Amino acid sequence: MPDRPDEHPSDPVPEQRHRLVSDQDVEDADDTLFAHPPRVVRRWLCGCGADYPCTDVRFALLVKSSAEAGE
């Protein structure tokens, strides 16, 4: 006899399958994934790692354009 009753169960436990979503949810998810495919996006990055132009570059461009307009 085993030390613990759960080591050797006498009756096999039937495997129960519980779905968290309905068939309609799966179909809707398939439609959404078809309508929203991934795409490659190319964008400029600043040397600091932020999207170009970052706020520092915008400010510097504003200063330069103001200085050139005042000449």
N, C-alpha and C positions, 0 to 999 in steps of 0.2 A: 504494500500500500504506500502511495507517495506521501511525503511529509506535508505537502500542501495540496489541497483539492484542485487547484487550477493548473497543476503541472501536467496532469494527464486527464483531460476531460473525458468522461465516458461517452457522451453524445456529441457528435460534431455540431458546431454552431453554424447554422446556415448563414451564408454571407448575404447581408442585406445591403441593397444599394439605395441610398437616399440622395436624390438630386436636389441641389439648392435652387435650381432654375428650371423653368418650364421649357417645353419644346419651342414655344413661341419666342421666349427670351433668347434662345440659341439662334433661331432664325433671324431675329432682329439684330443680334450681334454680328452675324454673318453679313447682313445687308450693310450695316454700319462700316465694317472692316472693308467691304468692297468699295463703298463710296468714299472712303478716306484712306487711300493708299499713301504710303510714305513717299516723300520726295526729297531730293537733294537740294539743300539751300546753301547758296554761296553768299557769304557776307564778309564785310571788312572788319578786322579787329585792330584795335589800337595797340601800341606797344605796351600799354598798361594792362591789357587783357580785356578791356571793356569794348563794347561795340563802337566802331569808328563813325563819326567823331565823338569822343568822350566829352564830358563837360569842360575839361581843361582845354582841349583843342578848340571847342566852340568859343570859349572865352578868348583864347589867343587869336583866333580868326577875327573875332569882333574887334579886338584892340587893333589889330593890323589894318583892318578895313577902315576903322575910324581914323587911324593915323594917316592912311593914304588919302582919305577923303578931305582931310584938313590941310593937305599940302597945296 
